Amino acid sequence: MLPCQSKCPSYREGCHKTCPKWRQFQAEQQAQRQAKKEYLQFHNALCAQVVRQCRAIQCRRMAW
Protein backbone atom coordinates (compact mmCIF):
# COMPACT_ATOMS: atom_id res chain seq x y z
CA MET A 1 0.00 0.00 0.00
CA LEU A 2 1.32 3.41 -0.92
CA PRO A 3 1.59 5.93 1.93
CA CYS A 4 -0.36 8.50 -0.07
CA GLN A 5 -3.22 6.11 -0.76
CA SER A 6 -5.02 6.80 2.52
CA LYS A 7 -4.16 10.52 2.83
CA CYS A 8 -4.35 11.96 -0.68
CA PRO A 9 -7.79 13.26 -1.71
CA SER A 10 -6.92 12.98 -5.40
CA TYR A 11 -5.62 9.39 -5.24
CA ARG A 12 -6.51 7.06 -8.07
CA GLU A 13 -4.94 3.82 -9.26
CA GLY A 14 -1.52 4.40 -10.80
CA CYS A 15 -1.38 8.14 -10.13
CA HIS A 16 1.82 7.81 -8.08
CA LYS A 17 3.78 7.40 -11.30
CA THR A 18 3.10 11.00 -12.36
CA CYS A 19 2.25 12.68 -9.04
CA PRO A 20 4.67 15.52 -8.13
CA LYS A 21 4.02 15.04 -4.41
CA TRP A 22 4.96 11.36 -4.71
CA ARG A 23 8.12 12.20 -6.62
CA GLN A 24 9.05 14.75 -3.94
CA PHE A 25 8.41 12.15 -1.23
CA GLN A 26 10.59 9.63 -3.08
CA ALA A 27 13.37 12.20 -3.51
CA GLU A 28 13.29 13.03 0.21
CA GLN A 29 13.41 9.34 1.10
CA GLN A 30 16.35 8.76 -1.24
CA ALA A 31 18.24 11.73 0.23
CA GLN A 32 17.56 10.48 3.75
CA ARG A 33 18.78 6.96 2.89
CA GLN A 34 21.94 8.39 1.32
CA ALA A 35 22.63 10.54 4.40
CA LYS A 36 22.21 7.51 6.68
CA LYS A 37 24.49 5.45 4.45
CA GLU A 38 27.22 8.11 4.54
CA TYR A 39 26.85 8.45 8.33
CA LEU A 40 27.23 4.70 8.83
CA GLN A 41 30.19 4.45 6.45
CA PHE A 42 31.99 7.30 8.24
CA HIS A 43 31.48 5.84 11.71
CA ASN A 44 32.28 2.31 10.56
CA ALA A 45 35.64 3.53 9.24
CA LEU A 46 36.24 5.50 12.45
CA CYS A 47 35.50 2.51 14.67
CA ALA A 48 37.67 0.24 12.53
CA GLN A 49 40.55 2.68 12.92
CA VAL A 50 40.16 2.71 16.72
CA VAL A 51 40.10 -1.10 16.80
CA ARG A 52 43.28 -1.25 14.71
CA GLN A 53 44.97 1.24 17.05
CA CYS A 54 43.95 -0.74 20.13
CA ARG A 55 45.26 -3.96 18.63
CA ALA A 56 48.52 -2.26 17.70
CA ILE A 57 49.26 -1.21 21.29
CA GLN A 58 48.40 -4.60 22.86
CA CYS A 59 51.17 -6.59 24.47
CA ARG A 60 52.20 -9.45 22.28
CA ARG A 61 53.69 -12.74 23.41
CA MET A 62 57.12 -13.51 22.14
CA ALA A 63 57.19 -16.46 19.78
CA TRP A 64 59.91 -18.91 20.96
C-alpha positions, 0 to 999 in steps of 0.5 A: 500500500502506498503511503499517499493512498489513505491521505491523498484526496486525489488518489486514483490507481496508478497516479503515483507514477506521475504525481509531483508530491509522490516524486518529492516524497521519493526524492526526500526518502532517497536523500535520507537513505543516502545521508544515513548510508554516509553516516554509517560508512563514516562511523564504521571507518572510524571505529575500525581505525580505533580497533586497529589502534587498540590492537597495535598497542596490545602486548604481544607474546614472544614467539619462541 
